[in-house]
Amino acid sequence: MKKKLIRITTVPISLEKLLEGQLSFMNSFYEVTAISAEKDRLIEFGKQNDVNVFPIEMTREITPFKDLRALLKLYKYLKKEQPFIVHTHTPKAGTIGMLASKLAKIPNRIHTVAGLPLLEVTGFKRKVLNFVEKLTYTCATKVFPNSNGLKEIIINNRFTTSAKLKVLANGSSNGIDTEYFNPQLFSNTERETLKKQLGIKKDDFVYVFVGRLVGDKGINELVASFKNLRSRSQHARSHTELVEVLEEGKPSNIKLLLVGSFETALDPLNPATLIEIQENPNIISVGWQEDVRPYLAISNMLVFPSYREGFPNVVMQAGAMGLPSIVTNINGCNEIIIEGKNGWIVPVKNTIALEKAMENCLTDSFQFNKAKENARQLILDRFEQKIVWQAILEEYKNLKEQEK
């Protein structure tokens, strides 16, 4: 008889995107149940992945009364089911899941940390979030940061001791399916058709961003950098006429492709940024896309100037699609990208450095092509999905029955 494994996220999209395929894989070894909010979407996820589900309404914000109801409901469910492992992801699910599991005396309580939103918070709210984070880790028997940088941040903030912490494989919560994210799946005809639909010319150099279009992702800096670079490439009055207007055979025009949705309620962009996105004909915003691969396939490089991450899937996805990346010097990003080898690393919130890196990719074709050649192989070698899944499975197999 299989032991019971329960995986919990705050909302189902985390199960669908951040853990895609993993629960189905684990279902071969354990009786898996997925717990999350949004009942209908969760039920559909269960059908598609052949796993059990149990809906519990949770919110991403601080909502004490709703959180208490979720905690009580989860406690009763765990007390009844008595799973061998409860494994949580995302902040709210982590706190509620680990606390309920501790109260229900579940022997193995694991929390994966894929980012710390509290790092951008100050004042009293930061103190509250620090307390909640420590509570989550105190209730857990093991904590898996999904990057080495995140592990160091947890230790430096004294959220828990290093004894509870472990980074699996080379990092990441789920790895990357390199058979799915493969540039060879897209023909030249398919690429040119999509380019034509978006108004991208054959020789345009396309910078792409994939993710939520919010301040914390560095969109304000990205749009400002692109605007400045675009202006200089057109007028060519600096950097030796921008290397003679990017030299013969190099792109005569640049585009910025934004793939993702705006979140005006949680983290709105600056008004000037929104106006520039709307009015600049060289900035193409296509909204949220179920499949981002076609957009990566028609791009030249990823620009991902985020303020904070756990272990960003999009940087791995872009690399698997053969794209070098410009990223900020934050945990996760600086573990996927090796400076000058498969991309470049710039300081956080630094528009000037970001613009310079974007410019160098245009003017130094040798370095750019070198990074492009390395991009996919470095992902294959370090972050193939099955490697990450196997590392998690091995951790499960080593767990004991008694409560720690």
Phi, psi and omega in degrees: 000133182289143172285154183272133177236126178244128177247133186233131170229160181294314180229153186297334182299333176292323175294319185288319188259312185282334182237028186305123177085340187290320182292325176296320177297314182292336182294343176285342185244335183224162171275104191264135171234132177257131178241132179194181177274190176055075189311308185298316180293323178294318178300318179296321177299317180300318179296316183292331184251003177058045176232157175289156177223156175214109184282135172222124182288122176228154178241158178276346180266176176278108182225083190308314184290318177295322179295320179295319177298318179296319179299314181295318180296318180291320178302313180298320180294315181292323178299323179285314186280327182049063178290160177284324182223136164242125184234117185250155175222155181073148190302307185294316178297326179296313181294309181294317182293316181289320179294314178297322180292321177296314180295326181274001178060042175286130189294325185235114187236109186244135175235127175264129178258117181246016181155156181231089179303333183297343182296338179264007183253147179231176173071209184297321180300322179296321179296320178295315181293324176299316179298315181297319179298316178297322179298317179302312183289328178295321181283337181281150173269334176217145177232125181250093170294142183266017170204156179293325178297320178294323176301316180295321178297318179298316179294315182295329178272000177058039176286329176197176180273158181296338182298330181276346191263142175204131173265123184272144180052231178256016183107176181088149177272338187216355183067196183224134178279097186283347173283326179282313177270083185221118183298337182289349179284350184243121182283164176299324179296316179298319180295313182294326178296314179294319178301316181297320179298327183266358180077028178261126180278162186304319186263007178293143174264121188250117168272135180237143170237135177234125179149185178291136181271080184225167182301317184295344177272001177080022183292325178300315180291321181297313181295319178296317179297316180296317180302313180295316181294318178300316181297317182288326179292333179280320184264337174047066178239019178208170181049057182048060182053040182049052182051061178048052181050053173067017172062162180293135178090352178263165187301135181271350182210154179236148179230153173241119181254118181253119181244102182160170184255154174280148174233080187292336183281321186269317187207073186290153175281161175299145179306320180297324179293316180298319179296318180297319178297319183287324190257341182279115183292347180265000172254119184247116180250117186254003179074188179290138181233134177297321180238111183272351186301316180301327182284326173291325183295332181262005182257163179262325179199154177269138170240121188225081186269046185293153178278330183203145177209167166268279175217093194294119179300322186296329179290323175291319180299314179298317179298318178296332177273007175086017181259131167288164184226148164255122182229166175273160184278071179232161181302149183087294179302314182280004172256338176274317182267129174255118187312122177080351183261312175229016179162195183222151184240129181237159178296154178290141174060030182244095184296321182296314180295322179295315179298320180297317179295319178296321179294317182299328179291336176277321189268339181247083185294330180296310181293321179297313182294327176296314179295322179296318180295327183275340194305306185290317184298322180294328175287316178303319185287330191244334191228022176305134188305317184296332177295316180293314179301317181294324178295320178293317180300319179296323176297318178300315184295336182271359182283154183254165181283323187284152178288142179261000000 
